Amino acid sequence: MDIMSFITEKALIVIPVLYIIGMMLKNTSKIQDWSIPWILLIVGIGSSIGLLGFNMEAIIQGVLVTGTTVYTNQLFKQSTIKKKEQDEKS
């Protein structure tokens, strides 16, 4: 599956921006972990609307870039951090 067939080139810049915002939110003690994806979704949709204009495609692109960001973060965490924890238990 080619990610470029779903996410427009203009919206790709939002993915690393959301990732950085997510890391900053994670290090903030006042924000609970469960709310971070919701905050990123709002920022992702807002950013996509800013880039593409207010239309349905921009909203869909915001959801897609947010999903890609959260999924990438989870892949990274599961592949590195959780693996280290399992190795320490063994």
Stockholm file with secondary structure:
# STOCKHOLM 1.0

chainA/1-90         MDIMSFITEKALIVIPVLYIIGMMLKNTSKIQDWSIPWILLIVGIGSSIGLLGFNMEAIIQGVLVTGTTVYTNQLFKQSTIKKKEQDEKS
#=GR chainA/1-90 SS CCGGGTSCHHHHTHHHHHHHHHHHHHTCTTSCGGGHHHHHHHHHHHHHHHHHCSSHHHHHHHHHHHHHHHHHHHHHIIIIIHHHHHHHHC
#=GC SS_cons        CCGGGTSCHHHHTHHHHHHHHHHHHHTCTTSCGGGHHHHHHHHHHHHHHHHHCSSHHHHHHHHHHHHHHHHHHHHHIIIIIHHHHHHHHC
//
